Amino acid sequence: MFFFSQPFVKSQKSRAYFKRYQVKFKRRREGKTDYRARIRLINQDKNKYNTPKYRFVVRFTNKDIIAQIISASIAGDMVMAAAYAHELPHYGLEVGLTNYAAAYCTGLLLARRVLKKLEMDEEYEGNVEATGEDYSVEPSESRRPFRALLDVGLLRTTTGNRVFGALKGALDGGLDIPHSEKRFAGFDKESKQLDAEVHRKYVYGGHVAAYMRTLMEDEPERYQTHFSEYIKREIEPDSIEEMYKKVHAAIRADPTPKKIVKEPPKEHKRYNLKKLTYEERKAKLIERLNALNSTAGADDDEEDDEDDE
């Protein structure tokens, strides 16, 4: 008989390893926060004491765009102002709430809202007409422009990404955000220059209009399904640019958040008994006891009558 003994294998993860093991932050374990980027965005100089360092945070969901001005504190992140793409129907944009042009509108709305809150909206009007060219706000004599740093989260910052549409909207709205024109839609990698006409086309939804025309000619059935909401609202490819111009003007006219009046909830049919209060239960018990006592008294009277007979 032959016996084979296993070779000696050193235990790499010993008891000391597990005693000293420290789990990562919760949002790192969930894959939600890049702490390497975050710490560089929120670190403040010591000689600035408790001065908040603001971030222009942009996030995209399947049906919405979220733009916020946030500062970090020991207690947690403090949101100074926020704007959402689902607010844009109040300003005349009811369809296409997640494209590049909608991101521009959301960034513009947040910028005007913040400056109005700080009473700086008249001093810093920004770039009133979007031309597609790069724009940086110039400081005035009295107050410096509101400064924030772009926070893209875990997003891959490719050229023409929608997050840079929101950045462009915030810049044109009058915010001071350090940036480069290299990631805007229309930047040519070979010539290393920004094509303002291409960028302007994206800001005013020209790429959507071009796609609509292509589908109308090549695939009419797909156009009917893909752009059904546009068709329902009678939005033609030629009218898209004018629609976005009206939206930009409406945002500048009144960027304050609109209060939504919710309808009172409808009364639903109950399929179970309503829960009684203590007083109601007490009264019901007394009523039952009185009913029992009265029936018992009636039975006693009948027995007495039978005995007399």
QUITAGI-V43334 format. One record per residue. N is the residue number from 1. RES is the residue in one small letter. D_LAST is the distance of its C-alpha to the last C-alpha in whole Angstrom. Layout:
N_RES_D_LAST, N_RES_D_LAST
//
This chain:
1_m_108, 2_f_109, 3_f_107, 4_f_107, 5_s_106, 6_q_105, 7_p_107, 8_f_107, 9_v_105, 10_k_105, 11_s_101, 12_q_102, 13_k_99, 14_s_98, 15_r_95, 16_a_98, 17_y_98, 18_f_94, 19_k_94, 20_r_96, 21_y_95, 22_q_94, 23_v_92, 24_k_93, 25_f_91, 26_k_88, 27_r_90, 28_r_93, 29_r_90, 30_e_89, 31_g_92, 32_k_91, 33_t_94, 34_d_98, 35_y_98, 36_r_102, 37_a_102, 38_r_99, 39_i_101, 40_r_104, 41_l_103, 42_i_101, 43_n_103, 44_q_104, 45_d_108, 46_k_107, 47_n_109, 48_k_107, 49_y_104, 50_n_101, 51_t_102, 52_p_100, 53_k_101, 54_y_100, 55_r_99, 56_f_99, 57_v_96, 58_v_96, 59_r_94, 60_f_93, 61_t_90, 62_n_89, 63_k_88, 64_d_89, 65_i_92, 66_i_91, 67_a_94, 68_q_94, 69_i_96, 70_i_95, 71_s_96, 72_a_95, 73_s_94, 74_i_93, 75_a_89, 76_g_89, 77_d_91, 78_m_91, 79_v_91, 80_m_93, 81_a_92, 82_a_91, 83_a_92, 84_y_90, 85_a_91, 86_h_88, 87_e_89, 88_l_91, 89_p_90, 90_h_89, 91_y_93, 92_g_93, 93_l_94, 94_e_91, 95_v_92, 96_g_94, 97_l_93, 98_t_94, 99_n_98, 100_y_101, 101_a_101, 102_a_97, 103_a_98, 104_y_101, 105_c_98, 106_t_96, 107_g_99, 108_l_100, 109_l_97, 110_l_96, 111_a_100, 112_r_99, 113_r_96, 114_v_97, 115_l_100, 116_k_98, 117_k_96, 118_l_99, 119_e_100, 120_m_103, 121_d_103, 122_e_105, 123_e_108, 124_y_108, 125_e_107, 126_g_108, 127_n_110, 128_v_108, 129_e_110, 130_a_109, 131_t_113, 132_g_112, 133_e_115, 134_d_114, 135_y_113, 136_s_113, 137_v_112, 138_e_114, 139_p_114, 140_s_114, 141_e_115, 142_s_112, 143_r_110, 144_r_110, 145_p_108, 146_f_105, 147_r_105, 148_a_103, 149_l_104, 150_l_103, 151_d_100, 152_v_100, 153_g_97, 154_l_98, 155_l_99, 156_r_103, 157_t_105, 158_t_107, 159_t_109, 160_g_107, 161_n_104, 162_r_101, 163_v_101, 164_f_104, 165_g_103, 166_a_101, 167_l_104, 168_k_106, 169_g_103, 170_a_103, 171_l_106, 172_d_107, 173_g_104, 174_g_106, 175_l_105, 176_d_108, 177_i_107, 178_p_110, 179_h_110, 180_s_113, 181_e_113, 182_k_114, 183_r_110, 184_f_110, 185_a_110, 186_g_113, 187_f_115, 188_d_118, 189_k_118, 190_e_122, 191_s_123, 192_k_121, 193_q_120, 194_l_117, 195_d_117, 196_a_115, 197_e_115, 198_v_113, 199_h_111, 200_r_110, 201_k_109, 202_y_106, 203_v_105, 204_y_105, 205_g_103, 206_g_106, 207_h_106, 208_v_102, 209_a_104, 210_a_107, 211_y_104, 212_m_102, 213_r_106, 214_t_106, 215_l_103, 216_m_103, 217_e_106, 218_d_106, 219_e_102, 220_p_100, 221_e_97, 222_r_97, 223_y_98, 224_q_95, 225_t_92, 226_h_94, 227_f_95, 228_s_92, 229_e_90, 230_y_94, 231_i_94, 232_k_91, 233_r_92, 234_e_95, 235_i_97, 236_e_101, 237_p_103, 238_d_106, 239_s_103, 240_i_102, 241_e_105, 242_e_104, 243_m_100, 244_y_101, 245_k_103, 246_k_101, 247_v_98, 248_h_101, 249_a_101, 250_a_98, 251_i_97, 252_r_100, 253_a_99, 254_d_95, 255_p_95, 256_t_92, 257_p_89, 258_k_86, 259_k_83, 260_i_80, 261_v_77, 262_k_74, 263_e_72, 264_p_68, 265_p_66, 266_k_64, 267_e_60, 268_h_59, 269_k_56, 270_r_54, 271_y_52, 272_n_51, 273_l_48, 274_k_50, 275_k_50, 276_l_48, 277_t_49, 278_y_47, 279_e_46, 280_e_44, 281_r_43, 282_k_41, 283_a_40, 284_k_38, 285_l_37, 286_i_35, 287_e_34, 288_r_32, 289_l_31, 290_n_29, 291_a_28, 292_l_26, 293_n_25, 294_s_23, 295_t_22, 296_a_21, 297_g_19, 298_a_17, 299_d_16, 300_d_15, 301_d_13, 302_e_11, 303_e_10, 304_d_9, 305_d_6, 306_e_5, 307_d_5, 308_d_4, 309_e_0
//
